[in-house]
């Protein structure tokens, strides 16, 4: 492996939100730093002050993209980009993609001849408008994209999008996930169905309430409870939906769950249900659940989750098919031995994306590009 590297991790959005791309950048940065590499974060509109070598380069404006809220940066001056990169003298400029021409694009153009420019494609476009937007950006940025020495993707779904848009080979590396250690967290009462995530449309909590209602109507005597943990704009709507379904007495909404409490919550549920409707390029929450769940992890059957759920396809569900969703819940609620039998496979699936292993894979990817660029 190459000697210690100076690496710039570039994200057009800020680093304050706990979204997937931000988690990936921060986890990779921590792991690279722990190995002795000099890591710089090149970003926009970030307020946190706990990161070493943080370079806040722009302000952002809020936009909706691919079913999510994010910030897109205002233009970075070309002279400022050149000055910064000349001072940092990076070995690798690693860009989260798709990128904005206004910030990351300026940094790519300013990269010196000895700097490897690497791009990680981090989204799966969930609609035609987003797909065409990415293709259009690829056409507009055709000359700048030639400066990228290497590209990679988080998942097979992201890989297909990147190769279709950029007409280049894009290997899958995956996302680095800090895997928590399982804990013993038994709970009294009926089997628990757990949702943990943002209470927003894309994550599927509304569909889970509907499926739980159908589950109840099919067999009112079956014992179970439902916990929807997290915050978001759908909270009041979901409470009302539980009332309409006649299951309000079985459903609780504990609100925000601190990071240190997530493992016990995940470990204490018989069913962890993450029924995302789409737009997922990977599935960090799925991997975290696989690592610690003592019951079965059920995930929405969308392209990004198929990478993290490889080998566990019987645990995928179409959240919009309420009847089928309810039958999947019933199947696993009624099969304690089946739940126990899948735990080992879930833990094995999670290990594929353990942060240290993905970091080593990323470093090997850097090394190959550095060898090609520097001979």
C-alpha positions in Angstrom: 0.0 0.0 0.0 1.1 3.6 -0.7 2.7 5.5 2.2 0.4 7.9 4.1 -1.8 9.9 1.9 -3.2 13.4 1.9 -6.9 12.9 1.0 -9.6 15.5 0.3 -13.2 14.3 0.8 -15.5 16.5 -1.2 -19.3 16.9 -0.6 -21.3 19.7 -2.1 -23.9 19.7 0.7 -23.0 20.4 4.3 -21.9 17.9 6.9 -24.4 18.8 9.6 -27.3 16.5 8.7 -27.2 12.8 9.6 -28.1 11.7 6.1 -26.5 8.7 4.4 -23.9 10.6 2.2 -22.8 12.6 5.2 -22.5 9.4 7.3 -20.3 7.8 4.6 -18.0 10.8 4.3 -17.5 11.1 8.1 -17.1 7.4 8.7 -14.5 7.0 5.9 -12.7 10.1 7.1 -12.5 8.8 10.7 -11.2 5.4 9.5 -8.6 6.9 7.1 -7.4 9.3 9.9 -7.1 6.4 12.3 -4.8 4.7 9.9 -2.5 7.8 9.8 -3.7 9.4 6.6 -4.2 13.2 6.5 -7.8 13.8 5.7 -9.4 17.1 4.7 -13.1 17.7 4.4 -14.1 20.1 1.6 -17.7 21.1 2.0 -20.2 23.9 2.1 -22.4 25.6 4.8 -21.2 23.3 7.6 -21.5 24.7 11.2 -19.9 21.9 13.2 -16.5 22.7 14.6 -15.3 19.3 15.8 -13.8 18.1 12.5 -10.0 18.6 11.9 -9.0 20.0 8.5 -12.5 21.2 7.7 -12.7 23.6 4.8 -16.1 25.4 4.4 -16.1 26.7 0.9 -19.6 28.0 0.1 -23.1 28.6 1.2 -26.1 26.4 0.1 -29.6 26.8 -1.0 -32.2 24.1 -0.2 -33.6 22.0 -3.0 -35.5 18.8 -3.4 -33.7 16.1 -5.3 -34.5 12.4 -5.7 -37.2 12.6 -3.1 -35.0 14.1 -0.5 -34.1 17.6 0.9 -30.5 18.7 0.4 -28.4 21.8 0.0 -26.8 22.8 -3.3 -23.8 25.1 -3.1 -23.5 28.6 -4.5 -20.5 29.1 -6.8 -16.9 28.7 -5.5 -14.5 31.1 -7.2 -12.0 29.3 -9.5 -9.1 31.2 -7.9 -10.2 30.1 -4.4 -10.3 26.5 -5.6 -6.8 26.7 -7.1 -5.4 28.4 -4.1 -6.8 25.8 -1.7 -5.6 22.8 -3.6 -2.2 24.2 -4.2 -1.9 24.7 -0.5 -3.2 21.3 0.5 -1.2 19.4 -2.2 -3.5 16.4 -2.1 -2.7 12.9 -3.3 -6.4 12.1 -3.7 -9.4 14.3 -4.3 -12.4 12.0 -3.5 -15.7 13.5 -4.7 -19.2 12.4 -3.7 -21.3 12.1 -6.9 -23.3 13.3 -8.7 -21.6 16.6 -8.0 -22.4 20.3 -8.5 -20.3 22.1 -11.1 -20.3 25.1 -8.7 -18.3 23.6 -5.9 -16.9 20.1 -6.5 -16.6 20.8 -10.2 -14.4 23.8 -9.6 -12.2 21.7 -7.3 -11.9 18.9 -9.9 -10.8 21.5 -12.5 -8.3 22.9 -10.1 -6.7 19.6 -9.1 -3.0 19.4 -9.8 -1.4 16.9 -12.3 -0.2 14.5 -9.5 -3.6 14.4 -7.7 -5.8 11.5 -8.4 -9.5 12.5 -8.8 -11.8 9.8 -7.6 -15.6 9.8 -7.6 -18.0 7.7 -5.6 -21.5 7.5 -7.1 -23.8 7.7 -4.0 -27.4 7.8 -5.2 -29.9 5.7 -7.0 -32.4 7.9 -9.0 -35.9 6.9 -8.1 -37.7 8.8 -10.9 -37.2 9.6 -14.6 -36.7 13.3 -14.0 -33.7 12.5 -11.7 -32.3 10.0 -14.1 -32.5 12.5 -17.0 -31.0 15.2 -14.7 -28.0 13.0 -14.0 -27.5 12.2 -17.7 -27.8 15.8 -18.6 -25.2 16.8 -16.0 -23.0 14.1 -17.4 -23.3 15.6 -20.9 -22.6 19.1 -19.7 -19.7 18.0 -17.6 -18.2 15.6 -20.2 -14.8 17.3 -20.4 -14.5 17.7 -16.7 -15.5 14.1 -16.1 -12.5 13.0 -18.2 -10.3 14.4 -15.3 -11.6 11.6 -13.0 -9.1 8.9 -12.8 -11.5 6.4 -11.3 -15.1 6.0 -10.3 -16.9 3.6 -7.9 -20.5 3.0 -6.6 -22.1 2.1 -3.3 -24.3 -0.6 -4.7 -25.3 -2.4 -7.9 -28.2 0.0 -8.3 -25.9 3.0 -8.1 -23.5 1.2 -10.4 -26.1 0.8 -13.1 -27.0 4.5 -12.9 -23.4 5.7 -13.0 -22.5 3.5 -15.9 -25.6 4.5 -17.8 -24.9 8.2 -17.3 -21.2 8.3 -17.7 -20.4 5.4 -20.1 -17.6 4.2 -17.9 -16.8 1.1 -15.9 -17.8 1.7 -12.3 -17.0 -1.1 -9.7 -19.0 -1.5 -6.5 -17.1 -0.8 -3.3 -19.9 -0.3 -0.8 -20.4 2.1 2.1 -18.4 1.9 5.3 -20.7 1.2 8.3 -19.6 1.2 11.9 -21.2 -2.1 13.1 -22.4 -1.9 16.7 -21.9 -4.9 19.0 -25.1 -6.9 19.7 -26.5 -6.6 23.2 -28.9 -8.7 25.2 -32.1 -6.6 25.3 -35.1 -8.8 26.0 -38.4 -7.2 26.6 -41.6 -8.2 28.3 -44.9 -8.2 26.4 -46.0 -9.2 22.9 -43.6 -9.6 20.0 -42.5 -6.1 18.9 -42.4 -4.8 15.3 -40.0 -1.9 15.2 -39.5 0.9 12.6 -36.5 3.1 13.3 -35.9 6.1 11.0 -37.2 9.4 9.8 -41.0 9.7 9.7 -41.1 10.8 6.1 -43.0 9.4 3.0 -39.9 7.8 1.4 -39.2 5.6 4.4 -42.6 3.9 4.3 -44.0 4.4 7.8 -47.5 5.1 6.4 -47.4 1.7 4.5 -46.3 0.0 7.7 -49.3 1.3 9.6 -51.6 0.1 6.8 -50.0 -3.3 6.8 -50.3 -3.5 10.6 -54.0 -2.6 10.3 -54.5 -5.5 7.8 -52.5 -7.8 10.1 -54.9 -6.9 13.0 -58.1 -7.4 10.9 -56.9 -10.8 9.7 -56.4 -12.1 13.3 -57.3 -9.7 16.1 -56.1 -12.3 18.7 -52.5 -12.4 17.4 -50.2 -10.7 19.9 -47.9 -8.0 18.7 -47.0 -4.3 19.3 -45.6 -1.7 16.8 -43.0 0.9 17.7 -42.3 3.7 15.2 -39.2 5.4 16.5 -37.9 8.6 15.0 -39.0 12.1 14.2 -40.4 13.7 11.1 -43.3 15.6 9.6 -45.6 12.6 9.4 -45.9 12.0 13.1 -49.5 13.5 13.5 -50.7 11.8 10.3 -49.3 8.4 11.5 -51.0 8.8 14.9 -54.3 9.5 13.1 -53.7 6.5 10.7 -53.2 4.2 13.7 -56.5 5.4 15.1 -58.3 4.8 11.8 -56.9 1.3 11.5 -58.1 0.5 15.1 -54.6 -0.3 16.4 -53.7 2.9 18.3 -53.5 0.9 21.5 -50.8 -1.3 20.0 -48.7 1.5 18.5 -46.2 3.8 20.2 -44.1 6.7 19.0 -41.1 7.2 21.3 -39.7 10.0 19.2 -36.0 10.7 18.7 -33.7 7.8 19.7 -30.1 8.7 20.7 -27.3 6.9 18.9 -26.3 5.1 22.1 -29.8 3.7 22.6 -30.3 2.4 19.0 -28.6 -1.0 19.5 -30.7 -2.0 22.5 -33.9 -1.0 20.7 -32.9 -3.0 17.5 -31.8 -5.9 19.6 -35.0 -6.1 21.6 -37.4 -6.4 18.6 -38.7 -9.6 17.0 -39.2 -7.8 13.7 -37.2 -4.8 12.5 -39.1 -3.4 9.5 -37.5 -0.8 7.2 -40.0 -0.5 4.4 -38.4 2.2 2.3 -40.4 2.9 -0.9 -37.3 3.7 -3.1 -34.6 6.2 -3.9 -32.2 4.3 -1.7 -28.7 3.8 -3.1 -27.5 1.6 -0.3 -29.1 1.1 3.1 -26.9 2.0 6.1 -29.9 1.5 8.5 -30.4 -2.0 7.1 -26.8 -3.0 7.7 -26.9 -1.6 11.2 -30.0 -3.6 12.0 -28.6 -6.8 10.5 -25.5 -6.5 12.7 -27.4 -6.5 16.0 -31.0 -7.7 15.5 -31.9 -10.9 17.4 -35.0 -11.2 15.3 -35.7 -10.8 11.6 -34.9 -7.7 9.5 -37.5 -7.0 6.8 -36.7 -4.3 4.2 -38.5 -2.6 1.3 -37.8 -4.3 -2.0 -36.1 -1.4 -3.7 -32.9 -1.5 -5.8 -30.5 0.0 -3.2 -31.6 -2.4 -0.5 -31.1 -5.4 -2.7 -27.3 -5.0 -2.3 -27.4 -4.9 1.5 -30.1 -7.7 1.6 -28.3 -10.0 -0.9 -28.9 -13.6 0.2 -31.9 -12.5 2.3 -34.5 -11.9 -0.5 -37.3 -13.7 1.4 -37.1 -10.8 3.8 -37.8 -8.2 1.2 -41.3 -6.8 0.8 -43.2 -4.4 -1.5 -44.6 -1.9 1.1 -47.3 -0.7 -1.3 -48.9 -4.2 -1.5 -50.7 -3.9 1.8 -52.0 -7.5 1.8 -48.7 -9.1 0.9 -46.9 -6.8 3.5 -49.3 -8.0 6.2 -48.8 -11.6 5.3 -45.0 -11.2 5.6 -45.4 -9.7 9.0 -47.7 -12.5 10.1 -45.3 -15.2 8.6 -42.4 -14.0 10.8 -44.4 -13.2 13.9 -45.7 -16.8 13.9 -42.3 -18.4 13.4 -39.9 -17.8 16.3 -37.5 -20.6 15.2 -37.4 -19.1 11.7 -36.5 -15.7 13.1 -33.7 -17.2 15.1 -32.4 -19.1 12.1 -31.8 -16.0 10.0 -29.8 -14.1 12.6 -26.5 -15.6 11.6 -27.0 -14.9 7.9 -28.0 -11.3 8.7 -24.8 -10.8 10.7 -22.7 -12.3 7.9 -24.4 -10.0 5.4 -23.6 -6.9 7.6 -19.9 -7.9 7.9 -19.5 -7.3 4.1 -19.8 -3.5 4.8 -17.8 -3.3 8.1 -16.1 0.1 8.1 -12.5 -1.2 8.3 -12.9 -3.6 5.4 -14.5 -1.0 3.2 -11.8 1.5 4.1 -9.1 -1.0 3.1 -10.9 -1.6 -0.2 -11.1 2.2 -0.8 -7.4 2.5 -0.1 -6.6 -0.2 -2.7 -8.8 1.7 -5.1 -6.8 4.8 -4.5 -3.6 3.0 -4.9 -4.5 1.6 -8.3 -5.4 5.1 -9.5 -2.3 6.6 -8.1 -0.1 4.0 -9.8 -1.8 4.7 -13.2 -1.5 8.5 -12.8 2.1 8.6 -11.5 3.5 5.6 -13.2 
